[in-house]
Amino acid sequence: MLWNPSDIKVFLDISTFCNAGCPQCHRTNTNGLGKVDWLPLVQWDLATFQKAFSQEDLKYINTFKFCGTFGDPVMCKELDKIFKYVIDNSETTISVDTNGSIRNEDWWWNIGVMCGNRLEVVFAVDGINQEMHSKYRRFTDLKKVLSNMETLSMTNAIVHSQSILFKHNQEYKDELTALVKNNGSARHTFVISDRFHRVDGGKDVFIDENGKEDYFERADHEILPEGYVAGTEKNILSNEIICRWAKPRNEIVVNPDGQIMPCCYHANAHYIHRQGITNEMNNHEVYSNGYNKDLKKYNVFHSNLTDILNSEWFAKTLPQSINSDKPIRQCEKQCSARTQKHHQIRENHDT
């Protein structure tokens, strides 16, 4: 088995709402930076969360990681109630990735006091000033991000931060590290954007909120000399496919519609497919003749999480595919060096 259901980490994508308009985000229309038309607006409330995860289910969950692919989890109106349910009924820890420019200082203080050191929050800080930060993190306020981060750091909650590096901010690593340290972050992580899918002459071109053409350039690979591949202790992957989510993280993904997925790479492709957009992964026989035949069997609103992970598809079909001559492209691309060697490199700086 790839996953151990008795001590699982759960990556939750529970909101497709967002206050930001990051140009390379899956939810963003690159023509004006609004929401893409095909994406439905979803946000879980406490009742939805309780339906997905009973108090009995909480016993087997090591960590809930609230990290949106199609939105920001802090946009959920009842997120604090969800946190309280987890804190009061389990020993489970909570992790949150957010752009941080949502809610006020009182809200962040209150969840920090309520959750204590069982809460870790990673704030997005992509520049040393508003102009640099909002080059990518559109419609967010850097001062508000730093204020919220500093407020949370005054509680027992664990506060970290992250920067996505492009050509325009790659030379400011020291300044970024100093900035987040002065505003309460205990550790800062750098990662290079790997979302250059629309490159034209080396530039990722988009139309901004004012109707003007703008672009990003990829950061230099050598800008992270101490970098490692996320989910491993290595700075490069091998040709062998080794699932970085199952081992050693033991982490799975819950999409906004409740589908349990092996990792974010599978989850993103599958959720887009569910909205009527076909893609290569869902044409693979592992999905077309397997998973997609009975979606409710793998949906947390219809099936128990432990049963899903013990199902033949997760325990046998997917692992066999990984070791076959015809693996799913996402597995080959993201968890081996066969098609891409420089991706998902991270570099941590303790502040």
C-alpha positions as CSV (number, residue, x, y, z in Angstrom):
1,M,0.0,0.0,0.0
2,L,1.1,3.5,-0.7
3,W,-0.8,5.2,2.1
4,N,-1.3,4.2,5.8
5,P,-4.9,5.1,6.5
6,S,-4.4,5.0,10.3
7,D,-2.2,8.1,10.4
8,I,-3.0,10.1,7.3
9,K,-2.4,13.8,6.4
10,V,-5.2,15.4,4.6
11,F,-4.7,18.2,2.1
12,L,-8.0,20.2,1.8
13,D,-9.1,22.4,-1.0
14,I,-12.3,23.7,0.5
15,S,-12.8,27.0,-1.2
16,T,-12.8,28.3,-4.8
17,F,-13.3,31.9,-3.6
18,C,-10.2,34.1,-3.5
19,N,-9.5,37.8,-2.9
20,A,-6.4,37.7,-5.1
21,G,-5.9,37.4,-8.9
22,C,-2.5,35.8,-9.2
23,P,-1.8,35.5,-13.0
24,Q,-0.4,31.9,-12.9
25,C,-3.1,30.5,-10.6
26,H,-5.4,27.8,-12.0
27,R,-8.5,30.0,-11.1
28,T,-7.3,33.1,-12.8
29,N,-8.3,34.3,-16.3
30,T,-5.2,35.6,-17.9
31,N,-7.3,38.1,-19.8
32,G,-8.1,40.6,-17.0
33,L,-7.2,38.5,-14.0
34,G,-10.8,37.6,-12.9
35,K,-12.0,34.1,-12.2
36,V,-12.1,31.6,-15.1
37,D,-15.6,31.0,-16.3
38,W,-15.6,27.2,-15.8
39,L,-14.8,27.3,-12.1
40,P,-17.8,27.0,-9.7
41,L,-17.8,29.0,-6.5
42,V,-17.6,26.6,-3.5
43,Q,-16.9,27.1,0.2
44,W,-17.3,24.5,2.9
45,D,-19.0,25.4,6.1
46,L,-18.9,23.6,9.4
47,A,-21.7,21.2,8.6
48,T,-20.0,20.3,5.3
49,F,-16.8,19.6,7.1
50,Q,-18.5,17.5,9.7
51,K,-20.2,15.4,7.0
52,A,-16.9,14.7,5.4
53,F,-15.0,14.1,8.7
54,S,-16.8,12.6,11.7
55,Q,-15.3,12.7,15.2
56,E,-14.4,9.0,14.6
57,D,-12.6,10.0,11.4
58,L,-10.5,12.6,13.2
59,K,-8.8,9.8,15.2
60,Y,-7.0,8.6,12.1
61,I,-5.9,12.0,10.8
62,N,-2.5,13.4,11.8
63,T,-2.8,16.8,10.1
64,F,-5.3,18.8,8.2
65,K,-3.5,21.0,5.6
66,F,-5.9,23.8,4.4
67,C,-4.2,24.9,1.1
68,G,-6.2,26.0,-1.8
69,T,-5.4,25.2,-5.4
70,F,-8.6,26.9,-6.7
71,G,-9.1,29.5,-3.9
72,D,-7.8,30.6,-0.5
73,P,-9.1,28.6,2.5
74,V,-9.3,31.7,4.7
75,M,-12.2,32.9,2.5
76,C,-14.4,30.2,4.1
77,K,-16.7,32.1,6.4
78,E,-16.8,29.3,9.0
79,L,-13.1,28.4,8.9
80,D,-12.7,29.3,12.6
81,K,-15.6,27.1,13.5
82,I,-14.0,24.2,11.6
83,F,-10.8,24.8,13.4
84,K,-12.6,24.7,16.8
85,Y,-14.3,21.4,15.8
86,V,-10.9,19.8,15.0
87,I,-9.2,21.2,18.2
88,D,-12.0,20.2,20.5
89,N,-12.5,16.7,19.2
90,S,-9.0,15.4,18.3
91,E,-5.3,15.7,18.7
92,T,-5.0,16.6,15.0
93,T,-2.8,19.5,14.0
94,I,-3.8,22.2,11.5
95,S,-1.8,23.8,8.7
96,V,-2.9,26.7,6.5
97,D,-1.4,28.2,3.4
98,T,-2.8,31.6,2.6
99,N,-2.1,34.9,0.8
100,G,-2.6,36.4,4.3
101,S,-4.4,39.5,3.0
102,I,-7.8,38.3,4.4
103,R,-9.5,38.9,7.7
104,N,-8.3,41.4,10.4
105,E,-5.8,41.2,13.2
106,D,-8.6,40.2,15.7
107,W,-9.5,37.2,13.7
108,W,-5.9,36.0,13.4
109,W,-5.3,36.6,17.1
110,N,-8.4,34.6,18.1
111,I,-7.5,31.5,16.0
112,G,-4.0,31.7,17.3
113,V,-5.2,31.7,20.9
114,M,-7.7,29.0,20.2
115,C,-5.4,26.6,18.4
116,G,-2.1,27.4,20.0
117,N,0.9,25.4,18.8
118,R,-1.4,22.9,16.9
119,L,-1.8,25.6,14.2
120,E,0.8,26.4,11.6
121,V,0.2,29.1,9.0
122,V,2.3,29.9,5.9
123,F,1.9,33.4,4.6
124,A,2.7,34.4,1.1
125,V,5.2,37.3,0.8
126,D,6.5,37.8,-2.7
127,G,8.2,41.2,-2.5
128,I,9.9,43.7,-0.2
129,N,7.4,46.4,-1.1
130,Q,3.9,46.6,-2.4
131,E,4.9,47.0,-6.1
132,M,7.1,43.9,-6.0
133,H,4.7,41.8,-4.0
134,S,1.7,42.6,-6.1
135,K,3.5,42.0,-9.4
136,Y,2.3,38.4,-8.8
137,R,0.1,38.5,-5.7
138,R,-2.5,40.8,-7.4
139,F,-5.2,42.6,-5.3
140,T,-3.5,41.8,-2.0
141,D,-2.1,44.3,0.5
142,L,1.5,43.6,1.7
143,K,1.1,45.7,4.8
144,K,-2.0,43.8,5.8
145,V,-0.2,40.5,5.2
146,L,2.7,41.5,7.4
147,S,0.3,42.8,10.1
148,N,-1.7,39.7,10.2
149,M,1.4,37.5,10.3
150,E,2.9,39.5,13.2
151,T,-0.3,39.4,15.1
152,L,-0.5,35.6,14.8
153,S,3.1,35.3,15.9
154,M,2.2,36.9,19.2
155,T,0.2,33.7,20.0
156,N,1.6,30.2,20.4
157,A,0.8,29.4,16.8
158,I,3.6,28.5,14.4
159,V,4.2,31.2,11.8
160,H,6.1,30.6,8.5
161,S,6.2,32.3,5.2
162,Q,7.0,31.7,1.5
163,S,8.1,33.5,-1.6
164,I,7.5,32.5,-5.2
165,L,10.6,33.5,-7.2
166,F,10.5,35.0,-10.6
167,K,13.1,37.0,-12.5
168,H,11.8,40.3,-11.0
169,N,12.3,39.3,-7.3
170,Q,15.0,36.6,-7.4
171,E,17.8,38.9,-6.3
172,Y,16.0,40.0,-3.1
173,K,16.2,36.8,-1.1
174,D,18.1,38.3,1.8
175,E,15.8,41.3,2.0
176,L,12.7,39.1,1.9
177,T,14.1,36.9,4.7
178,A,14.8,39.9,6.8
179,L,11.3,41.4,6.2
180,V,9.4,38.3,7.2
181,K,11.7,37.8,10.3
182,N,10.9,41.3,11.5
183,N,7.2,40.5,11.1
184,G,7.0,37.3,13.1
185,S,7.9,34.5,10.6
186,A,10.1,31.7,12.1
187,R,11.0,30.1,8.8
188,H,10.9,31.4,5.2
189,T,10.8,29.1,2.1
190,F,11.7,30.0,-1.5
191,V,10.3,28.2,-4.4
192,I,10.6,28.9,-8.2
193,S,7.4,29.1,-10.1
194,D,6.9,26.1,-12.4
195,R,3.8,27.4,-14.1
196,F,5.2,28.7,-17.3
197,H,2.8,27.0,-19.6
198,R,2.1,29.9,-21.9
199,V,5.6,31.0,-22.6
200,D,6.1,33.4,-25.6
201,G,9.7,34.3,-26.3
202,G,10.7,33.3,-22.8
203,K,7.9,35.4,-21.2
204,D,4.6,34.4,-19.7
205,V,2.4,37.1,-21.1
206,F,-1.0,38.1,-19.6
207,I,-3.5,41.0,-19.7
208,D,-3.7,42.7,-16.3
209,E,-6.8,44.2,-14.5
210,N,-6.3,47.5,-16.4
211,G,-6.3,45.8,-19.8
212,K,-2.5,46.2,-20.2
213,E,-0.1,43.5,-21.3
214,D,2.3,42.3,-18.7
215,Y,4.6,39.3,-18.3
216,F,6.7,37.1,-16.0
217,E,10.1,35.6,-16.6
218,R,11.2,32.4,-15.1
219,A,13.7,32.6,-12.2
220,D,17.2,31.2,-12.7
221,H,17.4,27.5,-11.6
222,E,20.7,28.2,-9.8
223,I,19.0,30.9,-7.6
224,L,18.3,28.1,-5.0
225,P,21.7,26.5,-4.5
226,E,20.6,24.8,-1.2
227,G,17.3,23.7,-2.7
228,Y,15.6,20.3,-2.3
229,V,12.7,18.7,-4.0
230,A,9.5,19.0,-2.0
231,G,8.6,15.8,-0.2
232,T,12.2,14.5,-0.3
233,E,15.6,15.2,1.1
234,K,17.2,15.3,-2.3
235,N,18.0,18.1,-4.7
236,I,17.0,16.1,-7.8
237,L,14.8,13.2,-8.6
238,S,15.8,9.8,-10.1
239,N,14.3,8.1,-13.1
240,E,12.4,5.8,-10.8
241,I,8.9,7.0,-10.0
242,I,8.5,7.4,-6.3
243,C,5.3,9.1,-5.1
244,R,6.3,12.1,-3.1
245,W,2.9,12.4,-1.5
246,A,2.6,8.8,-0.3
247,K,6.2,8.4,0.9
248,P,7.3,9.8,3.2
249,R,4.5,12.3,3.7
250,N,1.5,9.9,3.8
251,E,-0.7,12.7,2.5
252,I,-3.7,12.7,0.2
253,V,-5.9,15.5,-1.3
254,V,-9.6,16.3,-0.9
255,N,-10.9,18.4,-3.8
256,P,-13.7,21.1,-3.4
257,D,-16.3,18.5,-4.6
258,G,-15.1,15.9,-2.0
259,Q,-13.1,13.7,-4.3
260,I,-10.2,12.0,-2.7
261,M,-7.1,12.2,-4.9
262,P,-3.5,10.9,-4.7
263,C,-1.8,14.3,-4.9
264,C,-2.4,17.9,-6.0
265,Y,-1.2,17.1,-9.5
266,H,-3.8,14.4,-10.0
267,A,-6.4,16.6,-8.1
268,N,-6.0,19.6,-10.3
269,A,-6.3,17.7,-13.5
270,H,-9.3,15.7,-12.2
271,Y,-11.2,18.8,-10.9
272,I,-10.7,20.6,-14.2
273,H,-12.0,17.4,-16.0
274,R,-15.1,17.4,-13.7
275,Q,-15.9,20.9,-15.0
276,G,-16.1,19.5,-18.6
277,I,-12.5,20.2,-19.8
278,T,-10.9,17.0,-21.0
279,N,-7.2,16.3,-20.3
280,E,-4.6,13.6,-20.9
281,M,-4.7,12.1,-17.3
282,N,-8.4,11.3,-17.4
283,N,-8.0,9.5,-20.7
284,H,-5.5,7.1,-19.1
285,E,-7.0,3.7,-18.5
286,V,-6.4,4.0,-14.7
287,Y,-9.0,6.7,-14.7
288,S,-11.2,6.1,-17.7
289,N,-11.7,2.4,-16.9
290,G,-11.2,2.6,-13.2
291,Y,-11.6,5.6,-10.9
292,N,-14.0,7.6,-13.1
293,K,-16.4,4.6,-13.3
294,D,-17.7,5.1,-9.8
295,L,-16.7,8.5,-8.4
296,K,-18.9,8.2,-5.3
297,K,-16.7,5.3,-4.2
298,Y,-13.8,7.8,-3.8
299,N,-15.8,10.8,-2.5
300,V,-15.6,11.7,1.1
301,F,-19.3,12.8,1.2
302,H,-20.3,9.2,0.1
303,S,-17.6,6.9,1.4
304,N,-15.4,6.7,4.5
305,L,-11.9,8.0,4.1
306,T,-10.3,4.8,5.5
307,D,-12.4,2.7,3.1
308,I,-11.3,4.9,0.2
309,L,-7.6,4.5,0.9
310,N,-8.1,0.7,1.4
311,S,-9.9,0.4,-1.9
312,E,-8.4,-1.6,-4.7
313,W,-7.8,1.5,-6.8
314,F,-5.7,3.2,-4.2
315,A,-4.1,0.1,-2.8
316,K,-3.4,-1.8,-6.0
317,T,-4.4,-0.2,-9.3
318,L,-2.5,3.1,-8.9
319,P,0.7,1.5,-7.4
320,Q,0.7,-1.0,-10.3
321,S,0.4,1.9,-12.8
322,I,3.4,3.7,-11.2
323,N,5.6,0.7,-11.8
324,S,4.2,-0.1,-15.2
325,D,5.6,0.7,-18.7
326,K,2.7,3.1,-19.1
327,P,2.4,5.3,-16.0
328,I,0.2,8.3,-15.6
329,R,2.0,11.3,-17.0
330,Q,1.6,13.3,-13.8
331,C,3.4,10.6,-11.9
332,E,6.2,10.5,-14.4
333,K,6.6,14.2,-14.6
334,Q,6.3,15.2,-11.0
335,C,7.8,12.2,-9.2
336,S,10.7,11.3,-11.4
337,A,13.4,13.0,-13.5
338,R,12.2,11.4,-16.8
339,T,10.6,14.5,-18.3
340,Q,11.5,17.4,-15.9
341,K,14.5,17.8,-13.7
342,H,14.1,21.4,-12.3
343,H,10.8,21.7,-10.5
344,Q,9.3,21.9,-7.0
345,I,12.7,22.9,-5.7
346,R,12.4,24.6,-2.3
347,E,15.0,26.3,-0.1
348,N,14.3,27.0,3.6
349,H,15.8,29.8,5.7
350,D,15.3,29.8,9.5
351,T,14.8,33.4,10.5
